[in-house]
Amino acid sequence: MKNPKDGFFIGRIKSLKYAFKGMWILITTEDSIKVQLSVAFIAIILGFLLDISAIEWMLQFLAIGLVLVAEAANSAIEEVADFIHPEFHKKIGKIKDIAAGIPTFAALTSLIIAGIIYIPKILVFF
C-alpha cells in the first residue's frame, strides 16, 4: 500500500526495493528461471568465445530478457491461479496452459535469434 506521506523519490526507492525483492524470489524459488539463467550464462560465454558483434549482443540480451520476462509472467499467473483455486479446475487449468504458452513463444523466438547469430559462426569451423 502506498504511503501518502512518501514523496516521489521515496516512492520510487520503495518500488525498486519491491522489484528487486520480486527478482530475488524468482531467482531463488522458480526452477524455470534458474534453467533460463543457466542457458543465458551459456549464451553469454558463447558470445565471448565466438566474438559476436555489438548488434548480436543487443539481440542476444533482448532475447534473454524476453524469455526471463515471459517466465516471470507465467510464474505470476500460475501463483494467482493457484491462490484463487488451489484444487484442480478445468478453467484454471486452461488459464495455466495459456500462461505456459507465453514463455514458449519467447523461448522459440530466442532459439531463432540464437540460430541466426550462432549457426553461421559454428559452420565456419566445419
C-alpha positions, 0 to 999 in steps of 0.5 A: 500500500502506498504511503501518502506521506512518501514523496516521489523519490521515496516512492520510487526507492520503495518500488525498486526495493519491491522489484528487486525483492520480486527478482530475488524470489524468482531467482531463488524459488522458480526452477524455470528461471534458474534453467533460463539463467543457466542457458543465458550464462551459456549464451553469454560465454558463447558470445565471448568465445565466438566474438559476436558483434555489438548488434548480436549482443543487443539481440542476444540480451533482448532475447534473454530478457524476453524469455526471463520476462515471459517466465516471470509472467507465467510464474505470476499467473500460475501463483494467482491461479493457484491462490484463487483455486488451489484444487484442480479446475478445468478453467484454471487449468486452461488459464495455466496452459495459456500462461505456459504458452507465453514463455514458449513463444519467447523461448522459440523466438530466442532459439531463432535469434540464437540460430541466426547469430550462432549457426553461421559462426559454428559452420565456419569451423566445419 
